[in-house]
Amino acid sequence: MKIAANLRRAIELTELGLALRRSVLQQDKPQDDAMVQVMREIRRTKEQAWQQNSPEF
């Protein structure tokens, strides 16, 4: 069950990351700056998901 839940979360994060990337790239920014921003947002989202799923000791 936990594996399936983690897989669903990974898929959701991937979809969110792609939507974020698409959104940023549609703005009028140089592509390099947009990609840096997208990667930061993806990293931040992954870290938040990791913290939510990590057992607290």
C-alpha positions in Angstrom: 0.0 0.0 0.0 2.7 2.4 0.9 4.6 1.8 -2.3 1.4 2.5 -4.3 0.9 5.7 -2.4 4.5 6.8 -3.0 4.1 6.0 -6.7 1.0 8.1 -6.9 2.7 11.0 -5.1 5.7 10.8 -7.5 3.3 10.9 -10.5 1.5 13.9 -9.0 4.8 15.7 -8.3 5.9 15.0 -11.9 2.6 16.3 -13.3 2.9 19.4 -11.1 6.5 19.9 -12.1 5.6 19.7 -15.8 2.7 22.1 -15.4 4.9 24.5 -13.5 7.6 24.3 -16.3 5.0 24.9 -19.0 3.6 27.9 -17.1 7.0 29.5 -16.5 8.1 28.9 -20.1 5.0 30.6 -21.4 6.1 33.8 -19.6 8.2 36.4 -21.3 11.5 35.5 -19.5 14.7 34.2 -21.0 14.5 30.5 -21.1 17.6 30.0 -18.9 16.1 32.0 -16.1 12.8 30.2 -16.4 14.5 26.8 -16.2 16.4 27.8 -13.1 13.2 28.9 -11.5 11.4 25.7 -12.5 14.1 23.5 -11.1 14.1 25.5 -7.8 10.3 25.0 -7.5 10.5 21.3 -8.3 13.3 20.9 -5.7 11.3 22.8 -3.1 8.2 20.7 -3.8 10.1 17.5 -3.6 11.6 18.6 -0.3 8.2 19.4 1.1 6.8 16.1 0.0 9.8 14.3 1.5 9.2 16.1 4.8 5.5 15.1 4.8 6.3 11.5 4.2 9.3 11.2 6.5 8.7 9.4 9.8 9.2 11.7 12.8 11.6 10.5 15.4 
